[in-house]
Amino acid sequence: MVKKKNLIDWIIQNRVVSHFIFWLLLFISLPILAALNDGSVKKTVISGFSFLPAQLLASYFLVYYQVPKLLFKKKYVAFGVSFLISVYVFLVLSKLLNMYLSSLFSPNYLNDENLAEVLSDPFHLAVVYFPSVYVFVFFMFMAKAFKDRFEERHQLEVLQKEKANTELKFLKAQTNPHFLFNTLNNLYSLTLEQSEKAPEVVLKLSSMLDYMLYQCKDPVVPLKNEIALIQDYIDLESLRYGNKLTLDFTYDLHDSNVRIAPLILISFIENAFKHGASNNLKNSIIQIELVTNHDQLCFKVFNTLPDTIHNEIENKSHSGIGFSNSKRQLELNYKNNYDLKSIKTDHDFQVLLTINLK
């Protein structure tokens, strides 16, 4: 099926091939129709050859000059005059060729009309020859319109895909320095205190950066790799907060190798630390739950809030770099295949994310 679609796309995009097939199909259809209706195939072929030059010239003149250069540029008078003159010229040409070929291949053919008589009878030309020539011109015009529409949509799809890929790369690149900035702040605080935890923080940071810079360049990664990143981040933050933080991270996977877009889940967790634990002078709680089945991934992040700055937390939680970054990545990676909700009370904030895996 894919090969068939690719072949059709190639034919439509190849001008020479598509035009050749179009005219071949139209030309051979007339003898077939004549044979099916007990008509004269020979007469039909002769007639087809006599009309073909006028059909070709009229079609390409209309489609590639009169319509784009005159009609689409709102030169209506010029288009009308040009169209009437070209119709007359092409109909005269088709009649002259018909007379010549008929006399050449049919010895019994009699026609005593001269050039002056042919030129002086436009009504006869319009009634007899206009349908034979301009029905094909109409088919050509419709085929060209369809082809242009197809190419326009194809080009739009390509541009949208390139734009989405570029934006995704930018968002991933934005995520790395965001993590680095926050983690270095933590490390700086520990070094000021000359804490023994600082080397462990460096190791965790090194592991996280190795993953973000080198292991998640693909559009999707195994979920177990994301869990390892989350665990490293949690361990790193736990070193900083110690007994001040009560943290619970649980996960239940139907398949640890199920693949998801990278660096989406971690931003919601970082958001919980940034606006929950880091702003709370007392004990704070963060609960993270990740569950998958064959159809869905369900992800929940719960964090308590300080008692004094609810409005500030609400604004930051909805507009921080990490949170908005993840929302945009979800849009680009999963479009309508996810559901993201956030619930805030006076004392806590919760993110509920569901991703359709199929």
Salt bridges, closest charged atoms under 4 A:
GLU113 OE1 - LYS95 NZ 2.88
ASP148 OD2 - LYS144 NZ 2.74
GLU151 OE2 - LYS147 NZ 2.77
GLU152 OE2 - ARG149 NH1 3.59
GLU167 OE1 - LYS163 NZ 3.68
GLU167 OE2 - ARG328 NE 2.52
ASP232 OD1 - LYS204 NZ 3.54
ASP235 OD2 - LYS204 NZ 3.23
GLU270 OE1 - HIS178 ND1 3.56
ASP295 OD1 - LYS358 NZ 3.37
ASP307 OD1 - HIS347 ND1 3.91
GLU312 OE2 - LYS316 NZ 2.91
GLU331 OE1 - ARG328 NH1 3.00
